[in-house]
């Protein structure tokens, strides 16, 4: 079985014994059991080896990325680490970072210990902003060759089309849900087209859950969604709370960010469009992965009428948010 010969769902055969055999095939010998980490798209496990070191092994979902795209992620992480960005990097074993075992592709990482990043801790936020600036300072030097850029089609039109034909949206709510989704997408697209931006290499999914707080400061993990796009994509997911709180957080983030990289303030207008597109993409992602048993198990509410009622309301609220003036660094508190 090769990487491209598997069916719609690909993880049934990934048993604990196969995982252990795969890890041992690259010369690392687990001493403890496997601790499954919070990942639905891939399969990720932590363990301690017989030398006392802690590792994380990541099995990539087949058919999502090509080998070249995964290698590009690895090269990017390694280059960032060489430029003193504290980021999880794949181990180089026998000259390789990407390994193959019985049709699965995997990479091993040293385990990065730490506690949750506190997004409401303004001192931590300042340090994180500084490192995002350093990431982007390096990211601007080159472009990805194999990874597709973030586009309206990728984030909005294609996911919404998939959701329409998936049959996953409750029939009782389908008309109301898709009506407001179309309105949100139309408005997000109109704003997107008014904002010029340089497309740079991104982390791509830089939410607080992908930052650990270590004794030395932040540690960044999971470049799985690295793509090209506007710099603000790696900033807006840090913002929480009401408008006043978000303005304060944005002020702190960008003040420290700009110690290392310039930020085009026109991109602030993309925050709500990007949030809207992420909402559409998230629902389509759940629908696309529904044949993976992990998804019905962990998202049992996805098919309920109540869920689609809540989503319809959330999209109506987002439609209103798209009409608000963009966040600015110069608002009074």
C-alpha positions as CSV (number, residue, x, y, z in Angstrom):
1,X,0.0,0.0,0.0
2,X,1.5,3.3,-1.1
3,X,0.6,6.8,0.1
4,X,-1.7,7.3,-2.9
5,X,-3.4,3.9,-3.0
6,X,-5.7,4.3,0.0
7,X,-9.4,5.0,0.2
8,X,-11.4,7.8,1.6
9,X,-10.3,7.2,5.2
10,X,-6.8,6.2,6.0
11,X,-6.1,5.6,9.7
12,X,-7.9,2.3,10.5
13,X,-4.7,0.3,10.2
14,X,-2.7,2.6,12.4
15,X,-2.7,0.3,15.4
16,X,-0.5,0.8,18.5
17,X,1.7,-2.1,17.3
18,X,2.1,-0.6,13.9
19,X,3.0,2.8,15.4
20,X,5.6,1.3,17.6
21,X,7.0,-0.7,14.7
22,X,7.1,2.4,12.6
23,X,9.0,4.3,15.2
24,X,11.5,1.5,15.8
25,X,12.1,1.3,12.0
26,X,14.0,4.6,12.3
27,X,16.1,3.4,15.2
28,X,14.1,4.9,18.1
29,X,12.8,2.5,20.7
30,X,9.8,3.6,22.9
31,X,9.9,2.7,26.5
32,X,6.5,4.0,27.5
33,X,3.1,3.7,26.0
34,X,1.8,6.2,23.5
35,X,0.0,9.3,24.6
36,X,-2.4,10.6,21.9
37,X,-2.1,14.3,21.5
38,X,-5.0,16.6,20.4
39,X,-4.9,16.3,16.6
40,X,-7.8,15.2,14.4
41,X,-6.3,16.0,11.0
42,X,-3.2,13.8,11.6
43,X,-2.4,11.3,14.2
44,X,0.1,12.5,16.8
45,X,1.6,10.6,19.8
46,X,4.0,11.4,22.6
47,X,6.3,8.8,24.2
48,X,9.6,8.4,26.0
49,X,12.3,6.3,24.5
50,X,14.7,3.9,26.1
51,X,17.3,6.7,26.4
52,X,15.0,8.8,28.5
53,X,14.2,11.3,25.9
54,X,10.6,12.4,25.1
55,X,9.5,12.4,21.4
56,X,6.4,13.2,19.4
57,X,5.6,11.1,16.3
58,X,3.3,12.6,13.7
59,X,1.6,10.5,11.1
60,X,0.4,12.6,8.2
61,X,-3.1,12.2,6.8
62,X,-2.6,10.5,3.4
63,X,-3.6,12.4,0.2
64,X,-3.7,15.8,2.0
65,X,-0.2,17.0,1.2
66,X,2.3,15.7,-1.3
67,X,5.8,14.6,-0.2
68,X,7.2,17.8,-1.6
69,X,4.7,19.9,0.4
70,X,5.6,18.1,3.6
71,X,9.3,18.5,2.9
72,X,8.7,22.2,2.4
73,X,7.1,22.4,5.8
74,X,10.1,20.7,7.3
75,X,12.6,22.8,5.6
76,X,10.8,26.0,6.7
77,X,10.7,24.8,10.3
78,X,14.4,23.9,10.3
79,X,15.3,27.3,8.7
80,X,13.3,29.2,11.3
81,X,15.0,27.3,14.1
82,X,18.4,28.2,12.6
83,X,17.2,31.8,12.8
84,X,16.6,31.5,16.5
85,X,12.8,31.0,16.4
86,X,11.8,28.6,19.1
87,X,9.8,26.2,16.9
88,X,9.3,22.4,16.9
89,X,11.5,20.9,14.2
90,X,11.5,17.4,12.8
91,X,14.4,15.1,13.6
92,X,16.9,14.4,10.8
93,X,17.4,10.6,10.9
94,X,19.6,9.0,8.2
95,X,19.5,12.3,6.4
96,X,15.7,12.4,6.2
97,X,12.9,14.2,8.1
98,X,10.0,12.4,6.3
99,X,9.8,8.6,6.8
100,X,7.6,6.0,5.2
101,X,6.2,2.8,6.8
102,X,3.6,0.6,5.4
103,X,1.9,3.3,3.4
104,X,2.0,5.9,6.1
105,X,4.3,9.0,6.2
106,X,5.6,10.2,9.5
107,X,8.0,12.6,11.2
108,X,9.5,12.6,14.7
109,X,10.0,15.7,16.8
110,X,11.7,16.3,20.2
111,X,8.8,16.8,22.6
112,X,8.5,20.5,23.5
113,X,7.4,20.8,27.2
114,X,5.5,23.8,28.4
115,X,2.2,25.1,29.6
116,X,-0.6,26.7,27.8
117,X,0.1,30.2,26.4
118,X,-2.1,32.7,28.2
119,X,-3.5,35.0,25.5
120,X,-4.8,37.4,28.1
121,X,-1.3,37.7,29.6
122,X,-0.1,40.9,28.0
123,X,3.5,40.3,28.8
124,X,3.4,36.9,27.1
125,X,1.5,38.5,24.2
126,X,4.3,41.1,23.8
127,X,6.9,38.3,23.6
128,X,4.8,36.3,21.1
129,X,4.3,39.4,18.9
130,X,8.1,39.8,18.8
131,X,8.6,36.3,17.6
132,X,5.9,36.5,15.0
133,X,7.7,39.5,13.7
134,X,10.9,37.4,13.6
135,X,9.1,34.6,11.8
136,X,7.8,37.0,9.2
137,X,11.1,38.8,8.8
138,X,12.6,35.5,7.7
139,X,9.5,34.3,5.8
140,X,9.6,37.3,3.4
141,X,12.9,36.3,2.0
142,X,11.5,33.4,-0.1
143,X,8.3,32.0,-1.3
144,X,6.9,28.5,-1.0
145,X,7.2,26.5,-4.2
146,X,4.8,23.6,-3.5
147,X,2.3,24.9,-1.0
148,X,-0.8,26.6,-2.4
149,X,-1.5,30.2,-1.2
150,X,-4.5,31.2,0.8
151,X,-7.2,32.3,-1.7
152,X,-10.9,33.1,-1.6
153,X,-11.6,29.9,-3.5
154,X,-9.6,27.8,-1.1
155,X,-11.0,29.3,2.1
156,X,-14.5,30.1,1.0
157,X,-16.0,29.1,-2.4
158,X,-14.7,25.5,-2.5
159,X,-15.6,24.7,1.1
160,X,-19.1,26.2,0.8
161,X,-19.7,24.2,-2.4
162,X,-18.6,21.1,-0.7
163,X,-20.8,21.8,2.3
164,X,-23.8,22.2,0.0
165,X,-23.4,18.9,-1.6
166,X,-22.4,17.0,1.5
167,X,-25.9,16.5,2.9
168,X,-24.5,17.2,6.4
169,X,-26.5,20.4,7.0
170,X,-29.8,19.8,8.6
171,X,-32.6,20.0,6.0
172,X,-34.7,22.1,8.4
173,X,-31.9,24.8,8.5
174,X,-30.3,24.4,5.1
175,X,-32.1,27.3,3.4
176,X,-31.5,29.8,6.2
177,X,-27.9,28.6,6.8
178,X,-26.8,28.7,3.2
179,X,-28.5,32.0,2.6
180,X,-26.6,33.8,5.3
181,X,-23.4,31.9,4.3
182,X,-23.6,33.3,0.8
183,X,-24.2,36.8,2.2
184,X,-21.1,36.5,4.5
185,X,-18.9,35.1,1.7
186,X,-20.0,37.9,-0.7
187,X,-19.3,40.6,1.8
188,X,-16.0,39.0,2.8
189,X,-14.9,38.8,-0.8
190,X,-15.8,42.4,-1.5
191,X,-13.6,43.5,1.4
192,X,-10.8,41.1,0.5
193,X,-10.6,42.5,-3.0
194,X,-10.1,46.1,-1.7
195,X,-7.0,45.2,0.4
196,X,-3.7,44.9,-1.4
197,X,-1.1,42.7,0.3
198,X,2.2,41.0,-0.2
199,X,1.8,37.2,0.1
200,X,4.4,35.8,2.5
201,X,5.1,32.4,4.0
202,X,2.9,31.9,7.1
203,X,2.5,29.6,10.0
204,X,-1.0,29.5,8.8
205,X,-2.8,28.3,11.9
206,X,-1.3,30.4,14.6
207,X,-3.9,30.2,17.3
208,X,-3.0,30.1,21.0
209,X,-3.3,26.3,21.1
210,X,-0.3,26.1,18.8
211,X,1.9,28.1,21.3
212,X,3.4,26.6,24.4
213,X,4.9,28.6,27.2
214,X,8.3,27.1,28.2
215,X,10.8,28.2,30.8
216,X,12.5,30.2,28.0
217,X,9.4,31.8,26.6
218,X,7.1,30.8,23.7
219,X,7.5,27.6,21.7
220,X,5.7,27.4,18.4
221,X,4.3,24.1,17.1
222,X,2.4,22.6,14.1
223,X,3.3,24.1,10.8
224,X,1.0,21.7,9.1
225,X,-1.1,24.5,7.6
226,X,1.8,26.6,6.5
227,X,0.9,28.5,3.3
228,X,1.4,31.8,1.6
229,X,-0.9,34.7,2.4
230,X,-1.3,38.1,4.2
231,X,0.7,38.6,7.4
232,X,-2.4,39.4,9.4
233,X,-3.4,35.7,9.1
234,X,-0.8,34.9,11.7
235,X,-2.0,37.6,14.0
236,X,-5.8,37.8,14.1
237,X,-6.4,34.5,15.9
238,X,-4.6,35.9,18.9
239,X,-7.4,38.4,19.4
240,X,-10.1,37.6,22.0
241,X,-12.8,39.4,23.9
242,X,-14.7,42.5,23.0
243,X,-13.5,45.2,20.6
244,X,-11.7,47.2,23.3
245,X,-9.8,44.1,24.5
246,X,-8.9,43.2,20.9
247,X,-7.7,46.7,20.2
248,X,-5.4,46.5,23.3
249,X,-4.1,43.1,22.3
250,X,-3.5,44.2,18.7
251,X,-1.6,47.3,19.9
252,X,0.7,45.1,22.0
253,X,1.2,42.5,19.3
254,X,2.0,44.9,16.5
255,X,4.2,47.2,18.6
256,X,6.5,44.3,19.4
257,X,6.0,42.7,15.9
258,X,7.3,45.8,14.2
259,X,10.6,45.6,16.1
260,X,11.5,43.0,13.5
261,X,9.1,43.3,10.5
262,X,7.0,46.1,8.9
263,X,3.3,45.5,9.1
264,X,0.9,47.1,6.5
265,X,-2.0,48.5,8.6
266,X,-4.4,48.1,5.6
267,X,-4.4,44.4,6.3
268,X,-6.4,45.0,9.5
269,X,-9.4,45.2,7.3
270,X,-8.9,41.5,6.5
271,X,-9.5,40.4,10.1
272,X,-13.2,39.9,9.9
273,X,-13.2,38.5,6.4
274,X,-10.6,35.9,7.5
275,X,-12.7,35.1,10.5
276,X,-15.7,34.6,8.3
277,X,-13.8,32.4,5.9
278,X,-12.4,30.3,8.7
279,X,-16.0,29.7,9.9
280,X,-17.0,28.4,6.5
281,X,-13.9,26.3,6.1
282,X,-14.3,24.7,9.6
283,X,-17.8,23.4,8.8
284,X,-16.7,22.0,5.5
285,X,-13.7,20.4,7.2
286,X,-15.9,18.5,9.6
287,X,-18.1,17.4,6.7
288,X,-15.1,16.2,4.6
289,X,-13.7,14.2,7.5
290,X,-16.9,12.6,8.7
291,X,-15.9,9.2,7.4
292,X,-13.0,9.2,9.9
293,X,-14.4,7.6,13.0
294,X,-12.6,10.1,15.2
295,X,-14.9,12.9,13.9
296,X,-18.4,11.5,14.8
297,X,-16.9,10.4,18.1
298,X,-15.5,13.9,19.0
299,X,-18.1,16.1,17.2
300,X,-21.4,14.2,17.8
301,X,-23.4,17.4,17.7
302,X,-22.4,18.2,14.1
303,X,-25.5,16.8,12.5
304,X,-28.0,18.2,15.0
305,X,-30.6,20.8,14.1
306,X,-29.5,22.8,17.1
307,X,-25.9,23.0,15.9
308,X,-27.0,24.5,12.5
309,X,-29.4,26.9,14.3
310,X,-26.4,28.1,16.3
311,X,-24.2,28.3,13.2
312,X,-26.9,30.3,11.3
313,X,-27.0,32.8,14.2
314,X,-23.2,32.9,14.3
315,X,-23.0,33.7,10.6
316,X,-25.6,36.4,11.0
317,X,-23.5,38.0,13.8
318,X,-20.4,37.7,11.5
319,X,-22.4,39.4,8.8
320,X,-22.8,42.4,11.1
321,X,-19.2,42.3,12.1
322,X,-18.2,42.6,8.5
323,X,-20.1,45.9,8.4
324,X,-18.1,47.3,11.4
325,X,-15.1,49.5,10.8
326,X,-11.8,47.5,10.9
327,X,-9.9,47.4,14.2
328,X,-7.5,50.3,14.5
329,X,-4.5,50.9,16.7
330,X,-5.7,54.5,17.3
331,X,-9.0,54.0,19.0
332,X,-9.4,55.4,22.4
333,X,-10.0,53.0,25.2
